[in-house]
Amino acid sequence: MSALVTEHFTLQSAASATVSEAAARASLYVFSLSNSLVAMGFASRSPETFRPFAAAVLPAVFVLGLFTIIRLVDTGIQNQQFLRGIARIRGYYRTLTPEAAVYFSAESGRWPEASAPAIWSGTLVAFLTTAASMIAFINGIVAGTGVTLLAYSLLGADRIGFAVCLGVGATVVLMAVFLVYQRWRYRSAEAARPREEPEPRH
């Protein structure tokens, strides 16, 4: 029992650490993007300076966003693994005494013992509302902006509409690629876990 309590505490601490890391990484990306946009605003006063500056800053922010997205998906998967470990221990707690079945009931727990609120609205919505999805959407806009500026520089001002369409298309494609990647990562983690773990309720 002492070992189980220690493991329970360790899993809770590890789950909290994944949430803290995800928040810190997302904040770092948004902070970097905000500073870059402010700097680009100052550089926009000079067209000769703005174009090379944007060509240097936007790809750097985009790459930072890619690294952030990959890690956010990792922390999301790790958080689910820790919560499953807690659910296994709570399942043992329920067998200790008749009263324990009430105090440690599955309904009073959290995912995967009880349904997560995001699951109620569907799997697609659940994937769209993760921290990684939000950063991926912002990063897609950064990439789309870069594509638009590049097309505008190459095609000229008379093709601005086409340049904007290229940017929007790049954003949509990148978001679709991310959703496929995120779903693949979660499915791979689901397939790799032992089958005796409690199944999530849908």
Protein Blocks (a to p, Z undefined) as FASTA:
>chain_A
ZZmmmmmmmmmmmmmmmmmmmmmmmmmmmmmmmmmmmmmmmmmmpmklmmmmmmmmmmmm
mmmmmmmmmmmmmmmmmmmmmmmmmmmmmmmmmmmpmmlmmmmgfklmccfkbccfklmn
ojklmmmmpmklmmmmmmmmmmmmmmmmmmmmmnojklmmmmmmmmmmmmmmmmmmmmmm
mmmmmmmmmmmpcfkbccddZZ
